[in-house]
Amino acid sequence: MKLAPVPAFPIPTAAEDLPTKKLKVPPGFKVETWASGILDARDLRQGDKGNIFVSTLFVGNKVYVLPEKAVDGKRVPKVIIDKTPYPTGIEFYKGSLFFATNKKIVRYDNVEDKLDNLGEPSAVLTDKLPGGDDHSWKYLRVHDNKLYYNIGAPCNICDPGDFAKIYRMNFDGSGVETIAAGVRNTVGFDFDPKTGDLWFTNNGRDWLSEEIPNDTLNHVKQPGKEHYGFPFCHQGDLPDPEFGWGRSCDEFTKPVALLGPHAGTLGMTFYNGKMFPKKYQGAMFIAKHGPWNRTKKYNGVFVAWPDGKGGAKVEPFMTGFVENNQYLGRPVDFLVLKDGSLLVSDDHAGAIYRISYAGK
């Protein structure tokens, strides 16, 4: 208990006070404020008509929509879902907005024609999610006409039962399947546009040490057949002091990369645009939200590439969110726009940044 939590509550920061000018990116890239005043901005998805959907978590309790094009130089967020606990999971596919709380997943059809009043959901895919507080918020992706979602462990460390897994279902809620087990808490995953393989980030357990275990980046090669270690083994090589007795880390699928202790690794998106240099096309952008209970703070946007040997190379891409061991911002999720630029949400400062590339 010597690791005292340091609160960092979301604050909707005024545009002129955002840390945008302090954010550092590689040569040739540019960071600008795309939108501000968006309390608790989390996941990002784009509709067919250009609307940007933004979810929130503990503080916001709402889902916003913003126009892709600014009006009089501004983008004013419009609330389309309000006063809803844990409204984090969103995904847009063929006119429909999939929306998940910690208790249910619903679908709104033709959502961009009903932004003034969504009304009741077109379908309830499930209302039997376990709920709770620990790691219960959702992250959604659509792939091959299936909806993928996570159920995190209901604890820091415990026997999770049917929790700590990535699942998928049909768009009507039928055909639920387990895709990956032993996943403590993933709130960031995406599919390789070349192979279709699922990759995901995973948050390591707390209260073991300031320096271990690491968050991880993982690659699903055999959907439904792999276990990633929780609660028996952490970071691929660290048996849990309680649940690891009598078990070997060799029983479980190893991570492809370690992402740092208590990094709070969240969104992960494959870059499928053309604006960035070829080096980045097909790479994974990863958001490290930053530790909530570690003495020394760190975070930022990182980029990862498979190394061809079963692992991945990871390097920093956007830094500058921490000053004097205090958070100026905390990145969460990404969206590749049609022009190839990259949006990054920041729930701490209530902002969305745009990263573009113009060359050296």
N, C-alpha and C positions, 0 to 999 in steps of 0.2 A: 504493500500500500504506500510505499515511498514514492511511487509514480503518481503524483497528484494530477488529476485532469486539469487542463488549462482551457477554460471556455473560450470559444471563438464563435460568437453568435452571428448569424447573417445580418448584414446591415445594408439597406438599399442606398448605396453611396451616390452622391451627386456626380454628374458626368465630369465636372472639372476636378473632382477629388479622386477619381479612379487612378489606379497605378499604371495606366496604359503606357505612359512615357518611360516608366522604369522597367518595363518588360523587355527582355533581351531575346532575340532570335538570331539565327545564322545570317551571314551576309547575303544581301539580296532580298531578304524577307522584310515585311512591314507589318506592324501590329497597330490596329486602330480600334476605337470604341465603336461597335456596331449598334449597341443598344444599352441603355442604362435604366435605373429605377425599377428593375425587375426583381423584387424581393425573392431570395431563395432559389434563383434560377438553377435548374438541374438538367434534366434530359432534353435533348433537342431532336426534333423530327420535322421534315418538310412535306407539305401537301402538294398535290398535283398542280394546284393553282398558285403555288409560290408561298403560301402562308407558312410561317414558322411556328410550330407548337413547342411550348416550353413548360415542363412540369416543375414541381417543387417538392419539398419534403416536410420536415417538422414544423417549420415556421410559416411557410406560405399557405399550405393546405389548399392549393388551387392549381389550375392549369391555365396558362395564357396562350394567346395567339398574337403574332406580330406580322405585319406585312413585310415581304422581302424588300420592297422598295420604300425608302424613306419618304415621308410627306413633310414638306417644309423643313427638311434636314433632320427630322425626328421619326422615331418609331415608338409609338405609344402602345404599351401592352394592353390587350383587352382580355378580361377574365371570362373564360367560357365554362369553367368548372370551379366551384368555390366551396369553402367550408367542408372539405373532405379530407379526413386524416390519411396520411401517407399516400398522396396522389402522384407517386413518382413514375410509375411505369407507363410509357406511351410508345406507340408505334403507328405509323401511317402506311396503309397499303391499299391501293386501288380504290381510293375514295373513302375508305373507312379508317376511323381512329380507334385503335385498340387502347384501352385504358385500364390500368391495374392499381388497386390499393393493396393493403396487406391482407385483405379478406376476400376480394373478388376481382374477376376480370370481365369487362364488358366490351361491347363493340358499338360504335356509333357509325352508321352508314351515311354516305353523302354528307359528311360532316362540314365540308367547306361551303355548302349551301345553307347551313343552319347555324352559322357562327353567332347570330344574335340570340338564338335560343336553341340549344341542342335538344331539349326535350328529354324524354326517357330513352335509354339505350335501345338500339335495335335488337340486341341479343345479350343475354347474360351467359358467358361461356362457362363460368364457375362462380359460385358464391360459397365455396367450401374450402377456401384457403385457410391456413391455420391462424392467421392474424398474429397478435402479440406485438411486442416492441423490438426485441433484439433481431436485427438483420431481416426484418419482415417486409421491407419495401422491395419493389420489383424493378426489373430491367427487362424490356421486351425487344425481340427481333423477329422478323418474318423471314423465312427461308424455305424454298421449295413448297410453298403453299401450306406451311405449318407455322404456328406461333410458338416461339421459344420463350420460356420464363424461368426464373430462379425461385427457389425456396431456401432461404438461408438458415443456418443453425439457430435455434432459439436460445442461445447462450453464448458465453465466451468459450467454454469448453465443457462438453457433455456428450452422452450418447444421443445422437440427433434423431434416431429413428428414420422416419420418412422425410425428414428435413435434410438440409445440406446437399441439395441436388439441383441439377438443371433438367427441366422437363420440356416437352413439346406437346402440342395438341392441335387438333383440327380447328378450323375457324368457327365451328359451332360448339366447341368444348369437348367433343368426343375424341376417342383415340389417344388418351394421355399415355405418354411413354417417358421413361427415364433415359436421359441422354448421357449424363455424367453424375457420379456419386462421390461422396467424400469431399464436397466443395463447401467450405465453411461459409463464405459469403462473397458471391460474385455480383457486382452491380456494373459489369462492363463486359460485353462479349460481342463478337462479330464473325462474319464468315469470309474466308479468303476468296476474293472474286475469281481467282484462277482455279482453285481446287474444290471450292465449296466447303472446306474443312472449317469446323468451329474452333475459335480461339477465345480464351477468356482470362480475365484477371481474377485474383482471389486474395482476400484479406486474411492475414495470419492472426493467430490468437493473441490476446493481450495478457498482461500481468505475469509473464514469464521472465522477461528481461527487457531492458531498453534496446538492446542490440539484436535480439532474436525473438521470434522467428521473422523471416522475411515474408512480405507479400510475394505473390508469384504470377508469372505468365504461363499459361497452359495451352496445350494443343490436343484436341480430341481427334484421335485417329480411328477409334472403333466405337462409334456411338452406342451407348447402352451397355458397354462391356468393361468400362474403365472406372477405377476408383482412385481418387486423388489424395487419399490419406487421412482426412479429418474423421475422427478426432485422434487417430492413432499416431500419425506421423505428420510433421510440419516441414515445409520447404524442401521436401524430398529426402532429407537425411537426418532429421531431428525427431527421435521418438518422444512422444508426450510423456512427461514424468508420471502421469497417472494412468492414462489410457494406452500408453505404448508398451506396457509390460507384456511380455510374451508375444509381441508382434515385431515384424521386421519392416523397415521402410522399403525393402526390396519387393514387398507384396504389392506396392502401389505404383501408379503411373507417376513418373518424375516430372517436375515442372521444366519448361524449356528455358526459363530465366528467372533469377531472383531480382526483386524490385525494391528491396530495402525494407528495414524493420518499421512496422507500424506506419507504412507509407500512405495508408488510406487510399489504395489504388481503386479508381472508379472507372469511368468510361473508357472504352477501347473501340477504335474505328479504323478500318482499312481505308487508306486514301485511294479513291478511285477516280480522282480528277486528273486534269492534264496541265494545270497551271504550274504546279511545283516541278522542280527539276526531276529528271528521270530516276534519280537515286531514291526519291521519296514515293514514286508511283508504285502502289501495291504494298507500301510499308504500313505498319500499325502505329497509330497515334494513341498514346496512353496518358491518362490524367492521374497524377498523384495528388490527391486532395490534401495530404499532409497529416501528420500525427496529431491526435487529440490528447494523448497522454504520455508524450515523450518530452524530455527536458529540452532537447535541441530540435527546433522545427526545421522542416524542409518540405518542398513540394515542387510542382511544375509540370510542364508538358514534356513527355518523352516520346521517342520514336524507336521502333523495334523492327528488325528484319530477321527472318529465319536464316540461320548460318549454314544450312545445308548438312549439318551434322547432328540434327535432332535437337539443337538448341536455338537460341536467338541472341542477336547482338542488340543491346539497348544503349541509347545515348540521349543526353538532354537536348531539348529542342527550344523550349521557351522557359526562361527563368526570371527571377526578380519579384516573385510574389511574397518573399519574406524579407523583412527589414528589422534589424535589432531584435531578432528572435520573435517577432510578431508577424502575424499574417496580414498582408495588404490585400490578398485575394486568394481564392482556393479553386483551382480548375476542377470541373466535374465531367463534362461530356463534349462531344464534337458533332459537327454536321458539315459535310462537304457540299458546298453550294454548286449550282450548275455551271458557274464560271470557273470552278476549280479552287476557289478560295475556301478557307477553313474557318468555321465558327467555333469558338470555345466558350462554354458557359462558366460562370464564376458565381457560386451561391453565396459566398461570403460578402462580396461587394455588390451583388445584385446586378450583374452586368453580363454582356456577351461581347467578346472581342472577335475581330475578323483578322485573319492572317492571310496576306497575299504575297505574291512573288513577282518582282519586276526585273530581276537580274541585277548583276553588279554594275 
